[in-house]
């Protein structure tokens, strides 16, 4: 079960086009699953903006019992549509959508390799607080995992 939970933990990253500053964000958080397993994660994200989109590259490490049990790197693009809404894309394919109100954003996504996920972010001047969950199936077993954490923009 540990591997199921840990594979599930990698998030798609979480940015609406107008709300985030370019730069490198680093942070950490905690995760948990219904079977009482839990651990920590670390993440580094680089944010680049253009006129109507944000591209995020990410490196995530997931820990259980203080050992790295999963690592992932990737890229996601968040393309503005209208009225604070945006399309979530990976490899130029739409996998979800999101929306923002002032300093809070939410995304929902479905990825065949990761599952069905959702995440809410509170965006500050230099920090991003986030909380989310992911449900899916891995190696024939269903899983659910939830997380929260804080990312800080590096100077």
N, C-alpha and C positions, 0 to 999 in steps of 0.2 A: 504493500500500500504506500510505503514511503516514496517509491519512485513515481507512482501515479500522481501523488500530491505535488511532488517537486517539479515534474514536467509541466504540470498545470499552472505553476506559479508565474511563469514568464508572461509578462503583460505586453500589450501592444504599444504601450506608450500613449500619451494622453494630452494632445494639444489641439486647441482651437486656433484658427489662423490669427485672429486679432489680439489675443490675450497674452501671449507669451513673448518674452524677450529672447533674442538670439543669444547663444552662448552654451556653455557646458554646465550641466546640472549634475550633482552627485548626491547620493543619499542612501538611506537604508530603511528597513522596516521589519515587520514581523508577519508571519503567515500562520494559519491554523486550518485544520480540517475536522470534519465531524467525528472521525475516529480518534480524536484527541492528539494526533500528531501535530507538531508545530516546529517552527524554526525561524530563521531570519533570512533576509535577502539584502543585496547591495545592488545599486544600479548607477551607471553613468550614461547620461543622454546628451547628445549634441543637437541643438535646435537651430535650424536655418529657415528663414522666412523669405518668401517672395510676395508678389502682389496679392495673391489670393490663396496661398497655401503655406503650410508649415511642414518641413521634412524633419523627421527625428530619426537619428541613428542611436541605437542603444546597445549596451552590454550589461547583462544581468547575471548575477551569481546567486544561487540558492543554497542555503546552508541547513543542514540537519545535524544535530549533535556536534556542532562547530566544525563540520567538514563540508566542503563544497560537494554537492551531489548533483548539481545541474548548472550548466552555463549556456547562455544563448546570446547571439548578436543578431541584429536585424535592422530593418528600416521600415518606417511607416510614414505615410503622407496624409495630411489632413487638409482637405480642399474645401474652402468656403463655398456654400451654396447661397443662402440668403437668410437675413433676419437672425443671425447668430447660430445658424445651423451649418453643419459641415459633413462631408463624406469621409469615411475612414478607408484608406487604401493600402494594400500591400501588393507589390509587383504589378502596379497599375490595374489592379482588380479591386472593386468595391467589396469590403467585407463588413461594413457597418456604417453607423451614423452617430452624430453627436450634436449637442446644442450647449449654449452658454447663456447665463444670466449674470451680468456684471462680472463678478469674480469667482463664479462657480460654473464648472463644466461637467457634463456627463457624456459617456460614450457607451454604446452597445455594439458588440461585434460578434461575428460567427466565423470561425476559422476551422477548416476541416482537420488541421493538425493539432489545434489547441482546444477547441470546444466553443461554448457559448459564454461570452464574458461581458462584464459591465464594470465601469469604474467612474467614480465621482472625484473631482479635484477642486480644491479651494486654492485659488491662485493669488499669491501675495506678490509684493514688489520683487522679492528675491527668493521666495520659497513656494513650493508646491506641496500641499498636503493631499494625500490621495488614499482612497479606500475602494476596494472592489472585490469581485468574486469571479470564479471561472468554474464551469461545469462541463464535463465531457466524458469520454470513454478512452481508455488506454489499455492495450493488451486484453481486451474483452471485459475490463472492469470499469464500472462507472466511478467517477470521482467528483468531489466538490472541494474547492479551496477558497479561502478568503484572506485578504491582506489589507494592511494599512502601512503608511510610511510617510517620510518627509524627504524631499529633494531640495537642495540649496544651490543657487546659481553661484558658480565660482567667479571671483573678480577678474 
